[in-house]
Amino acid sequence: MTRNHRTADVESVQEVLREIVERVLQEILEAQMTQPIGAAPCERTEWRPGQRNGHKPRMLRTRVGTLDLLVPKERKRADLFLEETTETSGLDQRASCLGRLA
């Protein structure tokens, strides 16, 4: 294998890893909103303490790359991320711990 093929392989693995982390974090954000509201997106319930109010696009910089997330909004509730871009290193540490457990 030549050096160019190895570089391409590493970049494709990094992109796949970035997409996986992005999907997992998106699911976590949705789950965090579902619990206090009492209903999943598009789910109808007779009693619910809150209502969804769309999403805000946010960028999150991590070691695997910049993630494009859609942070759910709730009516009459503070946003989960207040700034446009958030950097984290602690999240990377937690994600690596999860990888070791699997």
Contacts in CASP RR format, 6 or more apart in sequence:
PFRMAT RR
TARGET T0000
AUTHOR 0000-0000-0000
METHOD contacts of the structure
MODEL  1
MTRNHRTADVESVQEVLREIVERVLQEILEAQMTQPIGAAPCERTEWRPG
QRNGHKPRMLRTRVGTLDLLVPKERKRADLFLEETTETSGLDQRASCLGR
LA
14 64 0 8 1.000
14 65 0 8 1.000
17 64 0 8 1.000
18 64 0 8 1.000
18 65 0 8 1.000
18 67 0 8 1.000
21 62 0 8 1.000
21 64 0 8 1.000
21 67 0 8 1.000
21 95 0 8 1.000
22 67 0 8 1.000
22 68 0 8 1.000
22 69 0 8 1.000
25 60 0 8 1.000
25 67 0 8 1.000
25 69 0 8 1.000
26 69 0 8 1.000
26 70 0 8 1.000
29 69 0 8 1.000
29 70 0 8 1.000
29 71 0 8 1.000
29 72 0 8 1.000
29 80 0 8 1.000
30 40 0 8 1.000
30 41 0 8 1.000
30 72 0 8 1.000
32 72 0 8 1.000
32 80 0 8 1.000
33 52 0 8 1.000
33 72 0 8 1.000
33 74 0 8 1.000
34 40 0 8 1.000
34 41 0 8 1.000
36 49 0 8 1.000
36 50 0 8 1.000
36 74 0 8 1.000
36 77 0 8 1.000
37 48 0 8 1.000
37 49 0 8 1.000
37 50 0 8 1.000
37 51 0 8 1.000
37 52 0 8 1.000
37 74 0 8 1.000
38 45 0 8 1.000
38 48 0 8 1.000
38 49 0 8 1.000
38 50 0 8 1.000
39 45 0 8 1.000
39 48 0 8 1.000
41 52 0 8 1.000
50 74 0 8 1.000
50 75 0 8 1.000
50 76 0 8 1.000
50 77 0 8 1.000
51 74 0 8 1.000
51 75 0 8 1.000
52 72 0 8 1.000
52 73 0 8 1.000
52 74 0 8 1.000
52 75 0 8 1.000
53 73 0 8 1.000
53 74 0 8 1.000
53 75 0 8 1.000
54 72 0 8 1.000
54 73 0 8 1.000
55 70 0 8 1.000
55 71 0 8 1.000
55 72 0 8 1.000
55 73 0 8 1.000
56 70 0 8 1.000
56 71 0 8 1.000
56 73 0 8 1.000
56 79 0 8 1.000
56 81 0 8 1.000
57 68 0 8 1.000
57 69 0 8 1.000
57 70 0 8 1.000
57 71 0 8 1.000
58 68 0 8 1.000
58 69 0 8 1.000
58 70 0 8 1.000
58 71 0 8 1.000
58 81 0 8 1.000
58 84 0 8 1.000
58 85 0 8 1.000
58 86 0 8 1.000
59 66 0 8 1.000
59 67 0 8 1.000
59 68 0 8 1.000
59 69 0 8 1.000
59 84 0 8 1.000
59 85 0 8 1.000
59 86 0 8 1.000
60 66 0 8 1.000
60 67 0 8 1.000
60 69 0 8 1.000
60 81 0 8 1.000
60 85 0 8 1.000
60 86 0 8 1.000
60 87 0 8 1.000
60 88 0 8 1.000
60 91 0 8 1.000
61 67 0 8 1.000
61 85 0 8 1.000
61 86 0 8 1.000
61 87 0 8 1.000
61 88 0 8 1.000
62 88 0 8 1.000
62 91 0 8 1.000
62 92 0 8 1.000
63 89 0 8 1.000
63 92 0 8 1.000
64 92 0 8 1.000
71 79 0 8 1.000
71 80 0 8 1.000
71 81 0 8 1.000
72 80 0 8 1.000
73 79 0 8 1.000
END
